Amino acid sequence: MAAAASNWKLEIGNWKSIRRLIVNADDFGLSPSVNEAVVRAHREGILTTASLMVNEAGLDEAVKLAKENPRLGVGLHLTLLMGHAALAPEKIPGLVNARGEFSNSPVGVGLDYFFKRSLREQLRAEIHAQFEKFHATGLPLDHVNGHLHLHLHPVIFKILMDDADSLRIRHLRRKSFGGEEDSSCANHLWFVAGFPRR
């Protein structure tokens, strides 16, 4: 797979894809200053996509700016730590505090989400709620990634893959370090070219 993914041209079924540079900004929707930076980098620089946090203070402004800049691809920046939840705390008590805030500890969150099986349905519910909020904006879903790459956590990744059709996921960010292909996922061909339709 890694060798195929490194080719300039990929052929998947009847799809031919030419690799292109994607420059992405995370945290779109976090605050007015982040929103301003994203739009400026898109208009005056080389930024091609941004990942939207749907539960933060700058959401409405970010959506408005995205609609004013239709060439900016906007995806969901799935937030399951260091941010706010879409659902009320009483619906996901194992994930958030009384103010609806996720933990700020990446290691603690990673361990809890992996070992506490009781949290899995709460995670699924929150993930679906964030996708619903994104789709309610009317923006086309360009891609999905996670705050601090948490979408690649094995439990969260499985939920995303199991529910990819209902969530309308077509592209998902994957990690790469130093030009080497990341082999942490068994099959990452569709990370490059999108999901083949069933």
C-alpha positions in Angstrom: 0.0 0.0 0.0 2.7 2.5 0.9 4.4 2.1 -2.4 1.1 2.7 -4.3 0.3 5.7 -2.2 3.7 7.3 -3.0 3.0 7.2 -6.8 2.1 10.5 -8.4 -0.9 8.9 -10.0 -3.3 6.5 -8.4 -5.9 4.4 -10.0 -8.8 3.1 -7.9 -11.5 1.4 -9.8 -12.4 3.9 -12.5 -11.1 6.9 -10.6 -7.8 8.5 -11.6 -6.3 10.9 -9.1 -3.4 13.2 -9.4 -1.7 14.2 -6.1 -2.1 17.9 -5.3 -0.9 20.0 -2.4 -3.4 20.6 0.3 -2.6 23.2 2.9 -5.0 23.0 5.9 -5.6 25.1 9.0 -7.2 23.6 12.1 -9.3 25.3 14.7 -11.5 27.3 12.3 -14.3 28.5 14.5 -12.3 28.7 17.7 -12.3 32.5 17.9 -12.5 35.6 15.8 -8.7 35.9 15.6 -8.3 32.4 14.4 -11.1 32.9 11.8 -9.4 36.1 10.6 -6.1 34.3 10.2 -7.6 31.4 8.3 -9.4 33.7 5.8 -6.4 35.9 5.3 -4.1 32.8 4.7 -6.7 31.6 2.1 -7.1 34.9 0.3 -3.6 36.1 0.4 -1.6 32.9 0.8 -1.7 29.3 -0.1 -4.3 27.9 2.4 -6.7 25.6 0.6 -8.7 24.0 3.4 -9.7 24.6 7.0 -11.1 22.3 9.7 -14.1 23.7 11.6 -14.7 23.3 15.3 -18.5 23.2 15.6 -18.8 23.8 19.4 -16.7 26.9 19.9 -17.4 30.6 20.1 -16.4 31.6 16.6 -18.6 29.0 14.8 -21.2 31.4 13.3 -18.6 33.8 12.0 -16.5 31.0 10.6 -19.5 29.6 8.7 -20.3 33.1 7.3 -16.7 33.6 6.2 -16.6 30.1 4.6 -19.7 30.9 2.6 -18.1 34.2 1.4 -15.0 32.2 0.3 -16.4 29.2 -1.5 -13.0 28.0 -2.8 -12.0 27.3 0.8 -12.7 23.6 1.5 -14.1 23.2 5.0 -14.1 20.0 7.0 -15.0 18.9 10.5 -12.3 19.3 13.2 -13.7 16.6 15.5 -13.2 17.7 19.1 -13.2 15.1 21.8 -10.6 16.8 24.1 -9.6 20.3 25.0 -12.8 21.9 23.9 -16.6 21.9 24.3 -19.2 19.2 23.5 -22.2 19.4 21.2 -24.3 17.3 23.6 -25.5 18.4 27.1 -23.3 17.1 29.9 -26.0 14.8 31.3 -26.0 12.9 28.0 -22.3 12.2 28.0 -21.3 12.4 31.7 -18.2 10.2 31.2 -16.8 12.6 28.6 -17.2 16.1 29.9 -17.5 18.1 33.1 -20.6 19.9 34.3 -19.8 22.8 31.9 -19.7 20.6 28.9 -15.9 20.7 28.6 -13.7 17.8 27.6 -10.5 17.0 29.6 -7.3 18.9 28.7 -5.2 15.7 29.2 -4.5 13.9 25.9 -2.9 10.9 27.7 -5.8 10.6 30.2 -8.4 10.9 27.4 -6.6 8.4 25.2 -6.5 5.8 28.0 -10.1 6.4 29.1 -11.5 6.1 25.6 -9.5 2.9 25.0 -10.1 1.1 28.3 -13.5 2.3 29.5 -15.9 0.4 27.2 -18.8 2.2 28.9 -17.8 5.4 27.1 -18.1 4.1 23.6 -21.7 4.8 23.1 -21.3 8.2 24.6 -18.4 8.8 22.1 -20.6 7.6 19.2 -23.4 10.0 20.3 -21.1 13.0 20.6 -19.4 12.2 17.3 -22.8 12.0 15.5 -23.9 15.3 17.2 -20.8 17.1 15.9 -21.4 15.8 12.4 -25.0 16.9 12.6 -24.0 20.4 13.6 -21.5 20.5 10.7 -24.1 19.4 8.2 -26.6 21.9 9.6 -24.3 24.7 8.5 -25.0 23.9 4.8 -21.3 23.7 4.0 -20.2 20.7 2.0 -18.0 18.4 4.1 -14.6 18.5 2.5 -12.8 16.3 5.0 -12.7 15.1 8.6 -9.8 15.3 11.1 -9.5 15.4 14.9 -8.2 17.8 17.4 -4.6 16.6 18.3 -5.2 13.8 15.7 -7.6 12.0 18.1 -9.7 10.8 15.1 -6.9 8.2 14.7 -7.4 6.8 18.2 -8.4 3.2 17.6 -11.8 3.5 19.3 -12.8 6.7 17.6 -11.4 5.6 14.2 -13.5 2.5 14.4 -16.7 4.5 15.0 -15.8 6.8 12.1 -15.2 3.8 9.8 -18.3 1.9 10.9 -20.5 5.0 10.5 -18.7 6.6 7.5 -21.7 6.3 5.2 -24.3 7.8 7.6 -21.9 10.5 8.6 -21.1 11.3 4.9 -17.4 11.0 5.3 -15.5 11.0 2.0 -12.0 12.1 3.1 -10.1 11.7 6.4 -6.8 13.2 7.3 -3.9 10.8 8.1 -0.5 11.5 9.6 2.8 11.5 7.9 6.2 12.2 9.5 9.3 13.2 7.6 7.9 12.1 4.3 7.4 8.5 5.5 4.0 6.9 5.1 2.4 6.3 8.4 1.8 2.6 8.8 -0.4 2.8 11.8 -3.6 2.1 9.8 -3.9 -1.2 8.1 -5.3 0.2 4.9 -4.8 3.8 4.1 -5.2 4.0 0.4 -8.5 5.7 0.7 -6.9 8.4 3.0 -5.2 9.6 -0.2 -7.9 9.3 -2.8 -11.2 9.3 -0.7 -13.5 6.4 0.1 -14.4 4.1 -2.7 -18.2 4.0 -2.8 -19.7 0.6 -2.0 
